[in-house]
Amino acid sequence: MAKRGGFPGGMPGNMNNLMKQAQRMQRQMEENQKELETKEFTAKAGGGAVEITVFGNKNVKSVTISPEAVDPDDVETLQDMIVAAFNEAMKQADEANEAMMGKMTGGLGGGFPF
């Protein structure tokens, strides 16, 4: 009598259901990724003198610099504020991406091997 489901040699499980589940999970991941790509993350530096907004796909949407932040004798401070705001906005986007992936993988840790 033939074994139902699985592979020859006795590997248990129903591959058809497993494949359907993987495809469903892949669709969910694609939908969540599209949603994340349009989500905006904004960070400020220098008490709000510099504001940067990025999308979840890490493309910069906007950079706003207060006129008070522009001091020709101190360009380095303005540059530092831009870098700080940019890095914080990217960190927010990364954290949102990690949170989304964590929900999808159910805390499997390390992701998938493929």
Secondary structure by P-SEA (a helix, b strand, c coil): ccccccccccccccaaaaaaaaaaaaaaaaaaaaaaaabbbbbbcccccbbbbbcccccccbbbbbccccccccaaaaaaaaaaaaaaaaaaaaaaaaaaaaaaaccccccccc
